[in-house]
Amino acid sequence: MTSAGSTRDHGDPGDAPSAPPPLTEPVAAVRPSAAEEARTIAASTNTGTLATLTADGDPWASFVTYGLLDGAPVLCVSNLAEHGRNLAGDPRASIAVVAPATESDPLANARITLAGRVESPTGDERDAAREAHLAAVDAAKYYIDYSDFTLWVLRVSRVRWVGGYGRMDSTSGDAYSAAAPDPVTLRSAGAVAHLNADHAESLAAMARTLGGYPDTTSALCTGADRYGLDLRVNTERGVAYTRIGYASPIDSIDELRSATVELAHRARGA
């Protein structure tokens, strides 16, 4: 996990609009590491854009489905397809995956790029890869065993995570493989909707007293994970994003309610 200060690698925005900075220090604003974020995004869907290289060395992008084998994307590709021929000729590849949208602006949503080399698994690993792909892509049962389809496992060596504007980081394939998908995020949509519909004032109080924005007029929860909540905050100075950390990390969606109740009590007590 990492601290609240997420990596920012853009230059000075000059005269471009920017989010108002916090007026006080956010409290315990721990967030998932880039590796954890990437594993969670990879597990949130089963589709992505695969980038391969043609025989002439030109980049080629294709829409694909995938399963996950210990975090490694498992592809089932026709040997007749352009990207299938490309992978057979050059194992270098990357896949871009976009998390389910939470923002109306596409570039404000989270996404990852996983880069490395593909290998065709053998033996027990092939059996495990086949099951992983079938578990994620039900329609694959109609073609996965055809002789003109090949299973490929992308051995991830490099990861780029983007969490939206101003939030991004890179990590290694080893760190990605060692991490795990967040146990809360993937099941949090209903809880987040409930917080926004029924506890808007509590979210605003959290932003004022725990999130560094005492001038908050309203706040919206944009996401929840095992470490805390992400909030979009409206102030008279403009719109900002902040992080509210739980008293301690949680290990399941069943613990989310008690963690957010504790945050609300703490915010109102402060």
N, C-alpha and C positions, 0 to 999 in steps of 0.2 A: 504494500500500500504506500501511498505518497501523501505529502502534506497538501494543504489547500492551494499552495502556489503552483498551479499547473504550468507546464512548459509553454513558453511563448517565443516563437522564433521569427516573428515578423519584425520589420524595422519600424522606425518612427512613422506613425500614420499621418504626420503633418497636420493639415487642416481637416482631415476626415473626421466624422463624428466618432466619439468613443464613449464607452460606458462610464458612468460616474464611479469614482473609486469609493471603497468603503470609508466611513468616517470613524469607525472603531474597529478593533481587531476581531475578526470572526473567531468564535469559540470552538476549539477542538474540531476543526474542519478537515478531518482526514477523508481521503477519497481513495478509490481503488488504484492500483498501479496500472501502467499502460498494458502490461501483460494480462492482468485480470480483466481490464476493459475489453481487450481484443478477444480473449477467450469467450467473454459474455456475448459480444456481438456475433462472433462466429456461430455460437450456439442458438442465436435468436432467430435464425432463418435457415433456408436450405438452398438459396440461390445467390449467384454472384456473377461478376464479369471476369472471365479468364483471359489473361494476356499471354499469348504465345509468340514464337518467332517463325516466320516462313523460311523456306529454303534460301530465299534471297536475303534473309536477315531483317525483313520488314516486320513491324509489330502487327499483331492480329488480335482483335478483341472479340470474344464470343460470350453469349449468355449461357450459363450452365447451372445445373443442380449439383449438390454435393451432400455427402454425409461427413461425419467426423469420427476419426479413429484417434483417441487420445489428443484431440485438438487438431490433428492433421486432416486437411480436406481430402476426401476420397471422391474421385471423379469416375464416372462410367461414360466413356466417350466412344462414339462410332469411329472406326478406322477410316471410314469414307469421308468423314467431316474434315473441313479445313484444319480445325484445331487438333483433331485426332492425328492427322498426318504431321502436323507441326510438332506435337509432343513426341512422336516416334522419331523424328529427326533431330530435335534439340530439346533436352529435358528442362531447360530453363523456363520458368513460368511464374506468374503471380496471379492472385485472385483478389479482386476488390469486392468487398461485402458491405452493404448498407443496412444498418439496423432499422427495424420498423420505425416509421416516422412519428415523432412527437411534436415537431415544429412545422409550421406551414412553409417556411423557407427551407428548401432542400439542403442548402449549405449549412444550416444550423443543426442538422441531424448528424448523429454519430456514424462513422464508417471506419473500415480498416483496409489495409492492403497487406496481404501475406505473400512473401516472395521466397522462392527457393528452387528446387529441382524436383521433378516428378520421377517416381520409380514405379514399376509394375510389381506389386507384392507377390510373394510366392508362399507356398506351404500354409502354415497356420495363420500367418498374417493375411494372406489372401482371403481366407475364410472369414476372418474378423473384419477385414475391409469390406467384403461383400455384404455382410450383415449390417455393418455401419451405414453403408449407402442405402440399403433397402429400408432400414429403420427410419431414415430421413426422407426418402423419395419412394413413395409407395408405387408409383407408376413404373419404376425401374424393374419390377418383377416381370414385366412383359418382354424385356429385352436384355437384362443383365447377363444372361447366360448364352446369348448369341455369340457365335465365333467371331463375328466382325465388330464386337465391342470389347474394349479393353478397360480394366480397372487401373487407375493411377492414384498413387498417394503422393501428395505434395509434401515434401520434406521441408518444413519452414525454417529458413535461416535468418530472415529479417522481417520485422513487423513495423508497420506505421499505423498509429491510431490517431484519429481526429475526432474530438468530442463536440465539435461545433466551432464557432468563431473564437479564436484565441486559445483554444484548448487542444493541444496536440503533443505527441511524444513518440519516440521510437524505442524499440526494444529488440532483444535478440530472439532467435528461434528457441534457444534453450530456456530462456525465461518464460516464453510463451508456452512451451510444452510443460513446464513445471507448474504453471498457474492453473486455476480452475475457473469455470464460469461462475459468476456471482449467484448465490442461492436465492437471492431476493429479487433481483432485477427482472428476471425472466417471467416472474409470476406477479409483478407489482402493479400492472395496469389498472386493475379494479380498485386497489387500495389508493393509488394516486388519484384516480377519478373521484373517489369518496372524499379524500382530503380536500380537493379543490371545491367540491360541491357543498360539503357540510362543515368544513373547518377553515374557511378562508381567513377569518380573523385570527385564529391560532397561528396560521402560517405567517400572517403579517407580523404578529407579535414575535415569532421566532426570528424573522428577518431583522426586526428592530433591535432586539436585545442580544441575540446570539449570532446573527449574520453580518453585523457590521454596518447596517443601514438603519439608524434610528429615525431617518426621515421617510421610511417606507409608508406609502399610502395603501398599497395592496400587494399581495404576493401570490404566485401560482407555483405549485409543485410540478416540476418537469421530469422528475425521476427519483427513484429510491433504490438503494442498494444496501449491502450489509453494513456499511459504515455510516450512512446518513442520507439526507435529502438534498436534492438540488432545487433551488428556487429561482424563479424569474421575478425580479422585484421592480415595482413601479415607484419612482420617487419624483419629486418636483424637479430634480436635476436630470432626469431621464431614466431609461430602463437599464437595469444591471442584473447580473447573475451572482448568486452567492451559494454557499455551502453550509449546511447545518449538520453537525456530527452528533450521533447518539452518545449516550453515556459510555457505552461499550459496544463493540461489533456484535451483530446478531447472525445466527446461522440458518434461519429459515424464515419463510414468509409468515409463519404463525407467530413470530416474535415481533413483527413490524408494528402491530397495534400498540403493544405495551411500550415499545421504544418511542413511538411518536407521542403517546400520552405523556411520557416522562419529559419529552422535549417541550410540550405545551405547558406543563406545570412549571418547568424551569424558566421558560420564557416569561410567563406571567408573574412568577415570583421575583424575577429580576426587575 
